Amino acid sequence: MPDITLPDGSRRSFDAALTVGDIAAAIGSGLAKAALAGRVDGHLVDLSHPVERDARVEIVTDKDPQGLEVIRHSTAHLLANAVQELFPDAQVTIGPVIEDGFYYDFAYKRPFSTEDLAAIERRMAEIAAKDLPIHRRVMERDVAVRHFEGLGERYKAEIIASIPAGESISLYGQGRWEDLCRGPHVPSTGKLKAFKLTKVAGAYWRGDSRNEMLQRIYGTAWANPKQLQEYLTRLEEAEKRDHRRIGKELDLFHLQEEAPGAVFWHPKGWVLFQSLIAYMRERQTAAGYVEINTPEIMDRELWVQSGHIEKFGENMFMTKTPDERTFAIKPMNCPGHVQVFKQGLRSYRELPLRLAEFGKVHRYEPSGALHGLMRVRAFTQDDAHIFCTTDQITEESVAVTALILGIYRDFGFEDVRIKFSDRPAKRVGSDEIWDKAEAALTEAARAAGIETTLNPGEGAFYGPKLEFVLRDAIGRDWQCGTLQVDLNLPLRLGASFVGEDGQKHTPVMLHRAMFGSLERFTGILLEHHAGKLPMWLAPVQAVVLGITERQADYCREIAENLKNQGLRVEVDLRNEKVGFKIREHTLQRVPYLLVAGDREVEARTLAVRTRGGKDLGAMSVDALASGLVEEVASRGRIVLEDRVSQRRSA
């Protein structure tokens, strides 16, 4: 007679063992119809899962994030089922859930075409429409190996053979088709109502380039057609906003095979990049940071001592000198900052000491993972490390949090989520040290008045962290800033200060980044603003256009005047129609187009247009200059349009 506790705290008793689906039906027919899976004492299970003893039970529907995961997992199996019905010789390998969807890898004699994807998707819809019950059965490992070998599924047999001997495995299927899977799955294929296959790509078996190439079919799945369409619309918008396309259109940067994962910055792109650094430098100086610079290459032994070789070595670039000494190109700045702290005898009176660096770092990323500015091998971090006492952790963490959120607002990011990432499985330091670090960061988050969600096991190998996640204009999330409490690295590298008691103490080290990677943040900015950067960030803030050659001297004079006031201004005196020039610079996303004809020269004014096509009318040079300078200084506030609007309404 199991006693079931429901999420609202209410309890229900039953006369005999029953399934999660039975419990949903007992609560109500509407819930039973919406149910996809369940959680029993926190574990995600099928609706057919038996409940034989007292337990806490939750019914999972498509409104639950895990419900969407179950839908996507089941749709991946729907894909594999359809492929093997249409292409019986295709072998299935693995098909996991990924962000916003799923994929399945197949071994097949020829590449799948666009037409094949359309046919597969149609067959998936046919199978879903049959509303086939999804069944589960359990096999002993060795029996399962023989079963799949008998089906000619050698990849699947190899996967199962790698499972420890004596373990049982589960198979899920619909109709006569089935595959190895841990589950859970939706109760029937009729629950799968909104899916789309998106692309096909190559993938090595087990991710090893020495193995044979497979074909990976990607798809997306959602709870209903409306959510699917919203996602597909976001994809279309994301493609228009792709920073690689914008970078080419605006002549900002390029990448090439001779330097995989490294950026070639063009003049306009470098102006943008340096503008970000100048902005951050100003904010950090005002917040009490001092800037340093540390070597990009340091002896391997330092990285052994810090723990990076053990935990991060496969992602580090190494080099050997003629005298056989091994050096590592730094993947992060932390050990170098500890070396600066260690120079001389430090006193508690010097703490907190806030050291900042725009440090170039290198990390090995597989070629297949590289993606424009978003995933590179060589990048610049806006890195800082705050050396402080235990008593200063909360105050410093509150200040860092306020600084990060204020900076994001300046760049147009108002929607910021914060995750608390605790100790990972692969880490350095004792549990006692981790307990202290996690407690300190928890208290700091509370004192800062911020809400966090737990991101279990995702802390750095040396300490827990807060992760700042930005939501962009089309609803995508980007993890950028971090704040980490580290009690391990200063101890491992021998950092100390003399306390008020005259004794030596190990400082706490707060790791802090706000952009994270300047390259990646640049890509995020370009996509968030669709290339239409705020005027204060735009590589070219205004262009002065002459209608005929007669205005050439006036245009040059005005441009020089504006440049002398710190504005980034270009002159376009080409022998082209002014409409053509306006269109071209609008496509270049230049914030302001300043047009001069004979009338403007005589009145010493300029006709002002925005990149959005608004005609702001004629303005005097002085009024224009003061408005542009104020707009740059305000970092995001629109000044010229506001002034014109106020003038017209008056």
C-alpha positions as CSV (number, residue, x, y, z in Angstrom):
1,M,0.0,0.0,0.0
2,P,2.3,2.8,-1.2
3,D,1.8,6.3,0.3
4,I,2.5,8.9,-2.4
5,T,3.6,12.5,-1.6
6,L,2.7,15.0,-4.3
7,P,4.6,18.2,-5.1
8,D,2.1,20.4,-3.2
9,G,2.8,18.3,-0.1
10,S,-0.5,16.4,-0.2
11,R,-0.5,12.7,0.3
12,R,-2.4,9.8,-1.3
13,S,-2.6,6.2,-0.3
14,F,-3.2,3.4,-2.7
15,D,-4.3,-0.2,-2.0
16,A,-1.7,-1.8,-4.3
17,A,1.4,-1.1,-6.3
18,L,0.7,1.0,-9.4
19,T,2.5,2.9,-12.1
20,V,3.3,6.6,-12.4
21,G,0.7,6.8,-15.2
22,D,-1.9,5.3,-12.8
23,I,-1.0,8.0,-10.2
24,A,-1.5,10.7,-12.9
25,A,-4.9,9.3,-13.8
26,A,-5.9,9.2,-10.1
27,I,-5.1,12.9,-9.8
28,G,-7.2,13.8,-12.9
29,S,-7.9,12.9,-16.5
30,G,-6.4,16.1,-17.8
31,L,-3.1,15.5,-16.1
32,A,-3.1,11.9,-17.3
33,K,-3.6,13.1,-20.9
34,A,-0.8,15.7,-20.6
35,A,1.6,13.3,-18.7
36,L,4.9,12.5,-20.5
37,A,7.0,10.9,-17.7
38,G,7.4,11.2,-14.0
39,R,9.9,11.8,-11.2
40,V,10.0,9.3,-8.4
41,D,12.1,10.6,-5.4
42,G,13.7,12.9,-7.9
43,H,14.6,10.3,-10.5
44,L,13.1,10.8,-14.0
45,V,11.2,7.7,-15.1
46,D,8.6,6.4,-17.6
47,L,4.9,6.6,-17.0
48,S,5.0,2.8,-16.9
49,H,7.5,2.8,-14.0
50,P,6.0,0.8,-11.1
51,V,5.7,2.5,-7.7
52,E,5.6,-0.3,-5.0
53,R,6.5,1.6,-1.8
54,D,6.2,5.1,-0.3
55,A,7.6,7.8,-2.5
56,R,7.5,11.4,-3.7
57,V,6.0,11.5,-7.1
58,E,5.8,14.3,-9.7
59,I,4.1,14.1,-13.0
60,V,6.2,15.6,-15.9
61,T,4.3,17.4,-18.7
62,D,5.5,19.4,-21.6
63,K,5.6,22.5,-19.3
64,D,8.5,20.9,-17.4
65,P,12.0,21.4,-18.9
66,Q,12.6,17.7,-18.4
67,G,9.4,17.0,-20.3
68,L,10.9,18.7,-23.3
69,E,14.0,16.6,-22.9
70,V,11.9,13.4,-22.9
71,I,10.2,14.6,-26.1
72,R,13.5,15.2,-27.8
73,H,14.9,11.9,-26.7
74,S,11.9,10.1,-28.0
75,T,12.0,12.1,-31.3
76,A,15.6,11.0,-31.8
77,H,14.3,7.4,-31.7
78,L,11.6,8.3,-34.1
79,L,14.2,9.6,-36.5
80,A,16.3,6.4,-36.2
81,N,13.1,4.3,-36.8
82,A,12.2,6.3,-39.9
83,V,15.8,6.1,-41.3
84,Q,15.9,2.3,-40.9
85,E,12.4,1.9,-42.5
86,L,13.5,3.9,-45.5
87,F,17.1,2.7,-45.7
88,P,17.2,-0.8,-44.2
89,D,21.0,-1.0,-44.6
90,A,21.7,2.0,-42.4
91,Q,23.2,1.2,-39.0
92,V,22.3,3.3,-35.9
93,T,25.0,4.3,-33.4
94,I,24.1,7.0,-30.8
95,G,21.4,9.6,-30.6
96,P,21.6,12.0,-27.7
97,V,19.6,15.1,-26.8
98,I,21.4,18.4,-27.3
99,E,20.5,22.1,-26.8
100,D,17.2,22.8,-28.6
101,G,17.1,19.3,-30.2
102,F,18.8,16.0,-30.9
103,Y,21.0,14.2,-33.4
104,Y,21.5,10.6,-34.4
105,D,24.7,9.2,-36.1
106,F,24.2,6.6,-38.9
107,A,26.6,4.4,-40.9
108,Y,25.3,4.3,-44.5
109,K,26.9,3.6,-47.9
110,R,26.2,7.0,-49.3
111,P,25.6,10.6,-48.1
112,F,22.1,11.5,-47.1
113,S,20.7,14.2,-49.4
114,T,18.4,17.1,-48.8
115,E,15.7,15.0,-50.5
116,D,16.4,12.1,-48.1
117,L,15.9,14.4,-45.1
118,A,12.5,15.5,-46.4
119,A,11.5,11.9,-46.9
120,I,12.8,10.9,-43.5
121,E,10.8,13.7,-41.9
122,R,7.6,12.6,-43.7
123,R,8.1,9.0,-42.5
124,M,8.6,10.3,-38.9
125,A,5.3,12.1,-39.1
126,E,3.6,8.9,-40.4
127,I,5.0,6.9,-37.5
128,A,4.0,9.6,-35.0
129,A,0.4,9.7,-36.4
130,K,0.0,6.0,-35.7
131,D,0.3,6.7,-32.0
132,L,2.3,3.5,-31.4
133,P,2.8,2.6,-27.8
134,I,6.5,2.9,-26.8
135,H,7.6,-0.3,-25.0
136,R,10.6,-1.1,-22.9
137,R,12.4,-4.4,-22.2
138,V,15.5,-5.4,-20.3
139,M,18.3,-7.7,-21.5
140,E,21.5,-9.0,-20.0
141,R,24.5,-7.3,-21.6
142,D,25.9,-10.4,-23.4
143,V,22.5,-11.4,-24.7
144,A,22.0,-7.8,-26.0
145,V,25.4,-8.0,-27.8
146,R,24.4,-11.2,-29.6
147,H,21.0,-9.7,-30.3
148,F,22.4,-6.7,-32.1
149,E,25.2,-8.7,-33.8
150,G,22.4,-10.9,-35.2
151,L,20.7,-7.7,-36.6
152,G,24.0,-6.7,-38.3
153,E,24.2,-3.7,-35.9
154,R,27.9,-3.9,-35.2
155,Y,28.2,-0.3,-33.9
156,K,25.5,-0.9,-31.4
157,A,27.0,-4.3,-30.4
158,E,30.3,-2.5,-29.8
159,I,28.7,0.1,-27.5
160,I,26.9,-2.6,-25.5
161,A,30.1,-4.7,-25.2
162,S,31.8,-1.7,-23.6
163,I,29.3,-1.8,-20.7
164,P,30.6,-3.7,-17.6
165,A,29.8,-7.4,-17.7
166,G,26.8,-8.5,-15.7
167,E,24.9,-5.3,-16.1
168,S,21.4,-5.3,-17.6
169,I,20.5,-2.9,-20.3
170,S,17.2,-1.5,-21.5
171,L,15.8,-1.4,-25.0
172,Y,13.0,1.0,-26.1
173,G,11.0,0.7,-29.2
174,Q,7.7,1.3,-31.1
175,G,6.1,-1.3,-33.2
176,R,8.7,-3.8,-34.4
177,W,11.6,-1.3,-34.2
178,E,13.8,-0.9,-31.1
179,D,17.1,0.4,-29.9
180,L,19.4,0.5,-26.9
181,C,18.4,3.3,-24.5
182,R,18.4,4.2,-20.8
183,G,15.1,6.2,-21.3
184,P,12.8,7.5,-20.2
185,H,10.5,8.1,-23.2
186,V,7.0,9.4,-23.9
187,P,4.3,6.8,-23.6
188,S,3.4,6.7,-27.3
189,T,4.6,8.2,-30.6
190,G,1.4,10.3,-30.8
191,K,2.9,12.6,-28.2
192,L,5.5,13.8,-30.8
193,K,3.7,16.5,-32.6
194,A,6.3,19.2,-33.5
195,F,9.7,18.3,-35.0
196,K,11.9,19.3,-37.8
197,L,15.2,17.9,-39.3
198,T,17.6,20.7,-39.7
199,K,20.9,19.4,-41.3
200,V,23.2,16.5,-41.9
201,A,26.9,16.6,-41.2
202,G,29.9,14.2,-40.8
203,A,31.0,12.8,-37.5
204,Y,33.7,10.3,-36.6
205,W,32.7,7.1,-34.8
206,R,33.2,7.7,-31.1
207,G,34.6,11.2,-31.9
208,D,37.9,9.7,-33.0
209,S,39.4,11.0,-36.3
210,R,41.1,7.6,-36.7
211,N,37.7,5.9,-37.0
212,E,35.3,5.8,-39.9
213,M,33.1,8.8,-40.8
214,L,29.4,8.5,-40.0
215,Q,26.5,10.8,-40.9
216,R,24.9,12.9,-38.2
217,I,21.4,14.0,-38.8
218,Y,20.3,16.9,-36.6
219,G,16.8,17.8,-35.6
220,T,14.8,19.9,-33.2
221,A,11.6,19.0,-31.3
222,W,9.2,21.0,-29.3
223,A,6.0,20.6,-27.2
224,N,3.7,22.0,-29.9
225,P,3.8,23.5,-33.4
226,K,3.7,27.0,-32.1
227,Q,6.9,26.6,-30.2
228,L,8.5,24.9,-33.1
229,Q,7.7,27.7,-35.5
230,E,9.0,30.3,-32.9
231,Y,12.2,28.4,-32.8
232,L,12.5,28.1,-36.6
233,T,11.9,31.9,-36.8
234,R,14.7,32.4,-34.3
235,L,17.0,30.3,-36.4
236,E,16.2,32.4,-39.4
237,E,16.9,35.5,-37.5
238,A,20.1,34.1,-36.0
239,E,21.3,33.3,-39.6
240,K,20.7,36.9,-40.6
241,R,22.6,38.0,-37.4
242,D,25.5,35.6,-37.9
243,H,28.5,37.5,-36.7
244,R,30.7,35.9,-39.4
245,R,28.4,37.3,-42.1
246,I,28.3,40.7,-40.4
247,G,32.1,40.7,-39.9
248,K,32.6,40.1,-43.7
249,E,29.9,42.7,-44.7
250,L,31.4,45.4,-42.4
251,D,35.0,44.4,-43.1
252,L,35.8,43.7,-39.4
253,F,37.8,40.5,-39.3
254,H,38.5,37.2,-41.0
255,L,39.8,33.7,-40.2
256,Q,41.8,31.4,-42.3
257,E,43.2,27.8,-42.3
258,E,46.8,29.0,-41.8
259,A,45.9,30.1,-38.3
260,P,42.9,27.9,-37.2
261,G,41.0,29.5,-34.3
262,A,42.9,32.8,-34.4
263,V,41.4,36.1,-35.6
264,F,42.8,38.5,-38.3
265,W,41.4,41.8,-37.2
266,H,40.9,44.4,-39.9
267,P,41.1,48.2,-39.1
268,K,37.4,48.7,-38.3
269,G,37.3,45.5,-36.3
270,W,40.4,46.5,-34.3
271,V,38.8,49.9,-33.5
272,L,35.8,48.0,-32.1
273,F,38.1,45.6,-30.2
274,Q,40.1,48.4,-28.7
275,S,37.0,50.4,-27.8
276,L,35.9,47.4,-25.6
277,I,39.3,47.4,-23.9
278,A,39.3,51.2,-23.4
279,Y,35.8,51.0,-21.9
280,M,36.7,48.1,-19.6
281,R,40.0,49.8,-18.6
282,E,38.0,52.9,-17.6
283,R,35.5,51.0,-15.5
284,Q,38.2,48.9,-13.8
285,T,40.3,51.8,-12.9
286,A,37.3,53.6,-11.3
287,A,36.6,50.3,-9.4
288,G,40.1,50.2,-7.9
289,Y,41.9,47.7,-10.1
290,V,45.5,48.1,-11.2
291,E,46.5,46.7,-14.7
292,I,49.4,44.3,-15.2
293,N,50.7,42.2,-18.0
294,T,52.2,38.7,-17.6
295,P,54.2,36.4,-20.0
296,E,52.3,34.3,-22.5
297,I,54.8,31.4,-22.2
298,M,56.0,30.0,-18.8
299,D,57.8,26.9,-17.7
300,R,55.7,23.7,-17.6
301,E,56.6,23.1,-14.0
302,L,54.6,26.2,-12.9
303,W,51.5,24.7,-14.5
304,V,52.2,21.3,-12.8
305,Q,52.4,23.1,-9.5
306,S,49.1,25.0,-10.1
307,G,47.3,21.8,-11.2
308,H,46.5,23.0,-14.7
309,I,48.6,20.2,-16.4
310,E,46.7,17.5,-14.5
311,K,43.3,18.9,-15.0
312,F,43.7,20.9,-18.3
313,G,46.8,19.6,-19.9
314,E,45.1,18.1,-23.0
315,N,43.9,21.6,-23.9
316,M,47.3,23.3,-23.5
317,F,49.9,24.1,-26.2
318,M,53.5,23.1,-25.3
319,T,56.8,24.0,-26.8
320,K,60.4,22.8,-26.2
321,T,63.5,24.9,-26.4
322,P,66.8,23.6,-27.9
323,D,68.1,22.9,-24.4
324,E,65.1,20.5,-23.9
325,R,63.3,22.8,-21.5
326,T,59.4,22.5,-21.8
327,F,57.2,25.6,-21.8
328,A,53.5,26.0,-21.9
329,I,51.6,28.7,-23.7
330,K,49.2,30.0,-21.0
331,P,45.6,28.9,-21.2
332,M,44.7,31.3,-18.4
333,N,46.2,34.2,-16.5
334,C,45.8,33.0,-12.9
335,P,49.3,31.6,-12.1
336,G,51.0,34.7,-13.6
337,H,48.9,36.9,-11.3
338,V,49.9,34.9,-8.3
339,Q,53.6,35.4,-9.3
340,V,53.0,39.2,-9.3
341,F,51.4,39.0,-5.9
342,K,54.3,37.0,-4.5
343,Q,56.9,39.7,-5.4
344,G,57.9,41.3,-2.1
345,L,56.4,40.9,1.4
346,R,52.7,41.6,1.3
347,S,50.8,43.1,4.3
348,Y,47.1,42.8,5.1
349,R,47.0,46.6,4.7
350,E,47.5,46.1,1.0
351,L,44.4,43.9,0.7
352,P,42.2,43.7,-1.2
353,L,44.7,43.9,-4.1
354,R,42.8,43.9,-7.5
355,L,45.1,42.9,-10.4
356,A,43.6,43.1,-13.9
357,E,45.0,42.0,-17.3
358,F,43.9,41.9,-20.9
359,G,45.7,38.6,-21.3
360,K,46.1,36.7,-24.5
361,V,45.5,33.0,-23.9
362,H,45.6,29.9,-26.0
363,R,43.6,26.7,-25.6
364,Y,43.3,23.8,-27.9
365,E,39.8,23.3,-29.3
366,P,39.1,20.5,-31.8
367,S,38.8,21.8,-35.3
368,G,35.1,20.7,-35.5
369,A,34.3,22.9,-32.5
370,L,35.7,26.1,-33.9
371,H,33.1,28.7,-34.7
372,G,34.0,32.2,-35.8
373,L,34.7,34.5,-32.9
374,M,32.5,32.3,-30.6
375,R,34.9,29.4,-30.3
376,V,38.6,30.1,-30.9
377,R,42.0,28.9,-29.9
378,A,43.6,32.2,-29.3
379,F,41.6,34.9,-27.4
380,T,41.9,37.8,-25.0
381,Q,40.4,37.7,-21.5
382,D,39.4,40.7,-19.5
383,D,40.8,38.8,-16.5
384,A,41.2,40.0,-12.9
385,H,42.2,38.5,-9.6
386,I,41.3,40.0,-6.3
387,F,43.6,38.9,-3.4
388,C,41.8,39.4,-0.2
389,T,41.2,38.1,3.3
390,T,38.4,35.8,4.2
391,D,36.5,38.7,5.9
392,Q,36.6,40.7,2.6
393,I,35.1,38.0,0.3
394,T,31.5,39.1,0.7
395,E,32.2,42.9,0.2
396,E,34.4,42.2,-2.8
397,S,31.9,39.8,-4.4
398,V,29.1,42.2,-4.0
399,A,31.2,44.9,-5.7
400,V,32.1,42.6,-8.6
401,T,28.5,41.6,-9.1
402,A,27.3,45.2,-9.2
403,L,30.1,46.1,-11.7
404,I,29.3,43.2,-14.0
405,L,25.6,43.9,-14.1
406,G,26.2,47.6,-14.7
407,I,28.6,46.8,-17.6
408,Y,26.1,44.5,-19.2
409,R,23.4,47.2,-19.1
410,D,25.8,49.6,-20.9
411,F,25.9,47.1,-23.8
412,G,22.2,46.6,-23.9
413,F,21.8,43.4,-21.9
414,E,19.1,43.8,-19.3
415,D,18.1,40.2,-18.9
416,V,20.9,38.4,-17.0
417,R,20.6,35.1,-15.2
418,I,23.1,33.9,-12.6
419,K,24.1,30.3,-12.0
420,F,25.8,28.9,-9.0
421,S,28.3,26.2,-10.1
422,D,29.6,24.0,-7.3
423,R,32.4,21.5,-7.0
424,P,33.2,19.3,-10.1
425,A,34.2,15.7,-9.9
426,K,37.6,16.6,-11.3
427,R,39.1,19.1,-8.8
428,V,42.0,20.1,-6.6
429,G,41.8,20.7,-2.9
430,S,40.2,19.0,0.1
431,D,36.5,18.8,0.7
432,E,37.0,21.1,3.8
433,I,38.4,23.8,1.6
434,W,35.6,23.4,-0.9
435,D,33.0,23.6,1.9
436,K,34.4,26.9,2.9
437,A,34.6,28.3,-0.6
438,E,31.1,27.3,-1.5
439,A,29.7,28.7,1.8
440,A,31.6,32.0,1.2
441,L,30.2,32.4,-2.4
442,T,26.7,31.5,-1.2
443,E,26.9,34.2,1.4
444,A,28.2,36.7,-1.1
445,A,25.4,36.0,-3.5
446,R,22.9,36.5,-0.7
447,A,24.5,39.7,0.3
448,A,24.4,41.0,-3.3
449,G,20.7,40.3,-3.4
450,I,20.9,38.2,-6.5
451,E,18.9,35.1,-7.3
452,T,20.9,32.1,-8.5
453,T,20.1,28.7,-10.0
454,L,22.2,25.7,-9.2
455,N,24.5,24.4,-11.9
456,P,25.7,21.2,-10.2
457,G,29.3,20.0,-10.7
458,E,30.2,22.8,-13.1
459,G,32.6,24.8,-10.9
460,A,36.2,25.4,-11.9
461,F,38.7,22.7,-10.8
462,Y,40.0,25.1,-8.1
463,G,36.8,26.7,-6.8
464,P,33.0,27.3,-7.1
465,K,31.8,30.1,-9.3
466,L,28.9,32.3,-10.3
467,E,28.2,32.3,-14.0
468,F,26.5,35.4,-15.6
469,V,24.3,34.4,-18.5
470,L,23.1,37.1,-20.9
471,R,19.9,36.7,-22.9
472,D,20.2,38.4,-26.3
473,A,17.7,40.1,-28.6
474,I,16.3,36.9,-30.0
475,G,16.2,34.9,-26.8
476,R,19.5,33.1,-26.8
477,D,21.5,32.7,-23.7
478,W,25.3,33.4,-23.6
479,Q,27.4,32.6,-20.5
480,C,30.0,35.4,-20.2
481,G,31.1,36.7,-16.9
482,T,32.3,34.6,-13.9
483,L,33.2,35.1,-10.3
484,Q,35.1,32.3,-8.6
485,V,36.2,31.9,-5.0
486,D,39.5,30.1,-4.9
487,L,41.2,28.9,-1.7
488,N,43.3,26.3,-3.5
489,L,45.6,28.1,-6.1
490,P,47.2,30.6,-3.7
491,L,48.0,27.8,-1.4
492,R,49.5,25.5,-4.1
493,L,51.6,28.4,-5.5
494,G,52.8,29.6,-2.1
495,A,51.2,33.0,-2.0
496,S,51.0,34.7,1.5
497,F,50.6,37.9,3.3
498,V,51.5,39.1,6.8
499,G,48.3,39.5,8.9
500,E,47.5,41.9,11.7
501,D,48.8,39.2,14.1
502,G,52.2,39.3,12.5
503,Q,51.9,35.8,11.1
504,K,51.8,34.6,7.5
505,H,48.4,33.8,6.0
506,T,47.2,32.5,2.6
507,P,45.1,35.0,0.7
508,V,41.7,34.2,-0.8
509,M,41.8,34.6,-4.6
510,L,38.7,35.8,-6.4
511,H,38.8,35.1,-10.1
512,R,36.8,37.6,-12.1
513,A,36.0,38.1,-15.8
514,M,33.2,40.2,-17.2
515,F,33.4,39.8,-21.0
516,G,35.1,36.4,-20.6
517,S,36.6,36.4,-24.0
518,L,36.8,39.7,-25.9
519,E,36.6,37.9,-29.2
520,R,33.5,36.0,-28.2
521,F,31.9,39.0,-26.6
522,T,32.4,40.9,-29.8
523,G,30.6,38.2,-31.7
524,I,27.7,38.2,-29.2
525,L,27.5,42.0,-29.5
526,L,27.4,41.9,-33.3
527,E,24.6,39.3,-33.2
528,H,22.6,41.0,-30.4
529,H,22.6,44.3,-32.3
530,A,22.4,42.7,-35.8
531,G,25.6,44.7,-36.6
532,K,23.9,48.0,-35.7
533,L,26.2,48.7,-32.8
534,P,25.4,51.6,-30.4
535,M,26.9,54.8,-31.7
536,W,29.6,54.9,-28.9
537,L,30.9,51.4,-30.1
538,A,30.5,51.8,-33.9
539,P,33.9,51.7,-35.7
540,V,32.6,54.5,-37.9
541,Q,30.2,56.8,-36.0
542,A,29.3,59.2,-38.8
543,V,30.0,59.8,-42.5
544,V,30.1,63.2,-44.2
545,L,28.7,63.0,-47.7
546,G,29.0,65.6,-50.4
547,I,26.4,65.8,-53.1
548,T,28.8,67.3,-55.7
549,E,32.5,68.2,-55.8
550,R,31.6,71.8,-54.8
551,Q,31.1,70.6,-51.2
552,A,34.4,68.7,-50.9
553,D,36.3,71.3,-48.9
554,Y,33.4,71.9,-46.6
555,C,33.0,68.2,-46.0
556,R,36.7,67.8,-45.1
557,E,36.5,70.8,-42.7
558,I,33.5,69.4,-40.9
559,A,35.0,65.9,-40.7
560,E,38.2,67.3,-39.2
561,N,36.2,69.3,-36.7
562,L,34.3,66.2,-35.5
563,K,37.5,64.1,-35.4
564,N,39.1,66.7,-33.2
565,Q,36.3,66.2,-30.7
566,G,37.1,62.5,-30.5
567,L,34.5,61.2,-33.0
568,R,35.2,58.5,-35.6
569,V,34.2,60.1,-38.8
570,E,34.8,59.4,-42.5
571,V,34.3,61.5,-45.6
572,D,32.7,60.2,-48.8
573,L,33.5,62.4,-51.8
574,R,33.2,59.8,-54.5
575,N,31.6,60.8,-57.8
576,E,28.5,58.8,-57.1
577,K,24.8,59.8,-56.7
578,V,24.1,60.8,-53.1
579,G,21.3,58.2,-52.9
580,F,23.7,55.5,-53.8
581,K,26.2,56.6,-51.1
582,I,23.4,56.9,-48.5
583,R,22.3,53.3,-49.2
584,E,25.8,52.0,-49.1
585,H,26.7,53.5,-45.7
586,T,23.3,52.4,-44.4
587,L,24.2,48.9,-45.3
588,Q,27.5,49.4,-43.4
589,R,25.3,50.3,-40.3
590,V,26.9,53.7,-39.9
591,P,24.8,55.4,-37.2
592,Y,24.7,58.9,-38.7
593,L,24.9,60.1,-42.3
594,L,25.7,63.8,-42.6
595,V,24.9,65.2,-46.1
596,A,26.1,68.6,-47.5
597,G,24.8,70.3,-50.6
598,D,25.2,73.9,-51.7
599,R,22.4,75.0,-49.3
600,E,24.1,73.4,-46.3
601,V,27.5,74.9,-47.2
602,E,26.0,78.4,-47.3
603,A,24.1,78.0,-44.0
604,R,27.0,76.0,-42.4
605,T,24.7,73.2,-41.6
606,L,24.4,69.5,-42.4
607,A,21.3,67.4,-43.3
608,V,21.3,64.5,-40.8
609,R,20.0,61.0,-41.4
610,T,20.1,57.9,-39.3
611,R,21.0,54.4,-40.4
612,G,17.3,53.6,-39.7
613,G,16.2,56.0,-42.4
614,K,15.0,58.9,-40.2
615,D,15.5,62.4,-41.6
616,L,16.5,64.6,-38.7
617,G,16.6,67.7,-40.8
618,A,19.3,70.4,-41.0
619,M,21.6,71.0,-38.0
620,S,24.3,73.5,-37.3
621,V,27.8,72.1,-37.0
622,D,28.0,73.0,-33.3
623,A,24.6,71.5,-32.4
624,L,25.5,68.4,-34.3
625,A,28.9,68.0,-32.7
626,S,27.6,68.5,-29.1
627,G,24.8,66.0,-29.7
628,L,27.2,63.4,-31.1
629,V,29.7,63.8,-28.3
630,E,27.0,63.6,-25.7
631,E,25.6,60.5,-27.3
632,V,29.0,58.8,-27.2
633,A,29.5,59.8,-23.6
634,S,26.0,58.5,-22.6
635,R,26.8,55.0,-23.9
636,G,23.6,54.0,-25.5
637,R,21.2,57.0,-25.0
638,I,20.0,58.4,-28.3
639,V,20.6,62.2,-28.2
640,L,20.1,63.6,-31.7
641,E,16.8,62.0,-32.4
642,D,15.5,63.0,-29.0
643,R,16.5,66.6,-29.5
644,V,14.8,66.7,-32.9
645,S,11.7,65.1,-31.5
646,Q,11.5,67.6,-28.7
647,R,12.1,70.5,-31.1
648,R,9.3,69.4,-33.4
649,S,6.8,68.7,-30.7
650,A,7.5,72.2,-29.3
